[in-house]
Amino acid sequence: MTFKGVHHLVIRVKDLQTGIETWRDKFGLTLDRTTESQTLGIKQAIFNLENGGFIEIVAPLSDDSVVGKAIESRGEGLHTISMEVEDLKQTVEELEKKGVKLIGKEEPQVYIHPKSANGILVQLYQKT
């Protein structure tokens, strides 16, 4: 199993507009789009990067969403690192053999639990 590279970063913020202003106005990134996911309970802003990756800013739709709870307990900051892998199924099998705690391994999105990754939620991404 090898991580091929960082696919994207997810940063959680209390207020999406303030997050957009930081990354657009202070850091000079171009806002690609904003979306909202009722399923995930978040508002999102996507900033594409020249190398093909992107930065995703997320804000909770409610305090009881996953992002809302994370902000309550840990504050704003890095929420997820998405790492590209060659073979998702093989990567999951190898990580399980090593005792790595996974979230959603039967779903399309698989994550390494923060308890197994020094406090960072790591998404495993396979290009299709």
C-alpha positions as CSV (number, residue, x, y, z in Angstrom):
1,M,0.0,0.0,0.0
2,T,1.3,3.4,-1.0
3,F,-0.2,6.8,-0.8
4,K,0.2,8.3,-4.3
5,G,-0.3,11.9,-3.1
6,V,-2.7,14.3,-1.5
7,H,-5.9,14.6,-3.5
8,H,-7.5,17.4,-1.4
9,L,-7.7,19.0,2.0
10,V,-10.9,19.8,3.9
11,I,-10.8,22.7,6.3
12,R,-13.7,23.2,8.8
13,V,-14.9,26.7,9.6
14,K,-17.7,28.2,11.6
15,D,-18.8,30.5,8.8
16,L,-18.4,29.6,5.1
17,Q,-18.3,33.2,3.9
18,T,-15.5,34.1,6.3
19,G,-13.6,31.0,5.2
20,I,-14.1,32.0,1.5
21,E,-12.8,35.5,2.2
22,T,-9.7,34.1,3.9
23,W,-8.7,31.7,1.2
24,R,-9.8,33.9,-1.7
25,D,-8.9,37.4,-0.5
26,K,-5.9,36.8,1.7
27,F,-4.3,33.8,0.0
28,G,-5.3,34.6,-3.6
29,L,-7.1,31.4,-4.5
30,T,-9.9,31.4,-7.0
31,L,-13.3,30.2,-5.8
32,D,-14.5,27.5,-8.2
33,R,-17.9,26.8,-6.7
34,T,-20.0,26.6,-3.6
35,T,-22.5,23.8,-2.8
36,E,-24.6,22.4,0.1
37,S,-25.1,18.9,1.1
38,Q,-28.1,18.2,3.4
39,T,-26.9,14.6,3.6
40,L,-23.6,15.6,5.1
41,G,-25.0,18.6,6.9
42,I,-22.5,21.0,5.4
43,K,-22.0,24.0,3.1
44,Q,-18.9,23.7,0.9
45,A,-16.6,26.0,-1.0
46,I,-14.1,24.5,-3.5
47,F,-10.8,26.1,-4.5
48,N,-9.0,24.2,-7.3
49,L,-5.2,24.1,-7.3
50,E,-3.0,24.2,-10.3
51,N,-1.6,20.7,-9.6
52,G,-5.0,19.1,-9.9
53,G,-5.9,19.0,-6.2
54,F,-8.2,21.2,-4.3
55,I,-9.0,22.8,-1.0
56,E,-12.5,22.3,0.3
57,I,-13.8,24.7,3.0
58,V,-16.8,23.3,5.0
59,A,-19.2,24.9,7.4
60,P,-21.9,23.1,9.3
61,L,-25.6,23.5,8.5
62,S,-26.3,22.7,12.1
63,D,-24.5,22.2,15.4
64,D,-25.4,18.5,15.5
65,S,-23.8,17.7,12.1
66,V,-20.4,15.9,12.1
67,V,-18.6,19.1,11.2
68,G,-20.6,21.1,13.8
69,K,-19.6,18.6,16.5
70,A,-16.0,18.7,15.4
71,I,-15.9,22.5,15.6
72,E,-17.5,22.4,19.0
73,S,-15.0,19.9,20.4
74,R,-11.8,20.9,18.4
75,G,-12.5,24.2,16.8
76,E,-11.8,25.3,13.3
77,G,-9.0,23.8,11.4
78,L,-7.9,20.8,9.3
79,H,-10.8,18.4,9.1
80,T,-9.7,15.8,6.5
81,I,-6.7,14.9,4.3
82,S,-7.7,12.9,1.3
83,M,-5.0,10.6,0.1
84,E,-5.0,9.0,-3.3
85,V,-4.3,5.3,-3.4
86,E,-3.9,2.9,-6.3
87,D,-6.2,0.2,-5.1
88,L,-8.8,1.0,-2.5
89,K,-9.8,-2.5,-1.7
90,Q,-6.2,-3.7,-1.3
91,T,-5.4,-0.6,0.8
92,V,-8.3,-1.3,3.2
93,E,-7.2,-5.0,3.5
94,E,-3.6,-4.0,4.3
95,L,-4.6,-1.3,6.8
96,E,-7.0,-3.7,8.6
97,K,-4.2,-6.3,8.9
98,K,-2.1,-3.6,10.6
99,G,-4.9,-2.8,13.1
100,V,-5.8,0.6,11.6
101,K,-9.3,1.7,12.6
102,L,-11.4,2.5,9.5
103,I,-14.7,4.3,9.0
104,G,-17.1,3.4,6.2
105,K,-15.1,0.5,4.7
106,E,-18.2,-0.9,3.1
107,E,-19.2,2.5,1.6
108,P,-17.8,4.4,-1.4
109,Q,-15.9,6.7,1.0
110,V,-13.4,5.0,3.3
111,Y,-11.6,6.9,6.1
112,I,-8.8,6.2,8.5
113,H,-10.2,7.0,11.9
114,P,-8.3,10.0,13.6
115,K,-7.4,7.6,16.5
116,S,-5.2,5.7,14.0
117,A,-3.7,8.8,12.3
118,N,-2.5,11.1,15.0
119,G,-5.8,13.0,15.3
120,I,-6.4,13.6,11.5
121,L,-9.3,12.1,9.6
122,V,-7.8,10.6,6.4
123,Q,-10.0,9.9,3.4
124,L,-8.8,7.2,1.0
125,Y,-9.4,8.2,-2.6
126,Q,-9.1,6.0,-5.7
127,K,-9.3,7.6,-9.1
128,T,-11.9,6.0,-11.2
